[in-house]
């Protein structure tokens, strides 16, 4: 996840997937700012939070279900 001493300044994103998730977060926040509908704005915030969670290692139930359905072929 994050590299370097967190007390020595800003950590660097060393993996390309971290950069991709950061770009995804920024794109979701840009969409959030353009939304007029409260429900759609909330969805964009959820997407942004999920991208950040992928960088920091915080995963929710939704992420676990995604892995289960993607990797374990449930229902086949």
C-alpha positions in Angstrom: 0.0 0.0 0.0 1.8 3.2 1.1 5.6 3.4 1.1 8.0 5.3 3.2 7.9 6.7 6.7 4.5 8.4 7.1 6.0 10.8 9.7 8.6 12.0 7.2 6.2 13.6 4.8 3.7 12.5 2.2 3.8 8.8 1.2 4.4 8.1 -2.5 2.2 5.9 -4.6 4.6 3.4 -6.0 2.2 0.9 -7.7 0.4 1.7 -10.9 -2.8 0.4 -9.4 -2.6 3.0 -6.7 -2.3 5.7 -9.3 -5.2 4.2 -11.3 -7.4 4.2 -8.1 -6.4 7.8 -7.3 -7.4 8.9 -10.8 -10.7 7.0 -10.4 -11.3 8.8 -7.1 -10.6 12.2 -8.7 -12.9 11.4 -11.6 -15.7 10.4 -9.3 -15.2 13.6 -7.2 -15.4 15.6 -10.4 -18.6 13.9 -11.4 -19.9 14.5 -7.8 -19.4 18.2 -8.2 -21.5 18.3 -11.4 -24.4 16.3 -10.1 -27.8 18.1 -9.5 -29.4 14.9 -8.2 -28.6 14.1 -4.5 -28.8 10.3 -5.2 -26.4 10.5 -8.0 -24.0 12.8 -6.1 -24.1 10.3 -3.2 -23.2 7.5 -5.6 -20.2 9.4 -6.9 -19.0 9.9 -3.3 -19.4 6.2 -2.7 -17.3 5.4 -5.8 -14.6 7.9 -4.7 -14.5 6.3 -1.2 -14.2 2.9 -2.7 -11.2 3.9 -4.8 -9.5 5.3 -1.7 -10.3 2.2 0.2 -8.5 0.1 -2.5 -5.4 2.2 -1.9 -5.5 2.2 1.9 -6.6 -1.4 2.4 -10.0 -0.6 3.8 -12.5 -2.9 2.2 -16.2 -3.2 2.8 -18.8 -5.9 2.4 -19.4 -4.9 -1.2 -15.7 -5.4 -2.0 -15.7 -8.9 -0.5 -18.9 -9.9 -2.4 -17.3 -8.6 -5.6 -14.3 -10.9 -5.0 -16.5 -13.9 -4.1 -18.6 -13.6 -7.2 -15.7 -12.8 -9.5 -13.3 -15.5 -8.3 -15.4 -18.4 -7.0 -18.0 -18.9 -9.8 -21.0 -19.0 -7.4 -24.1 -20.3 -9.1 -22.4 -22.3 -11.9 
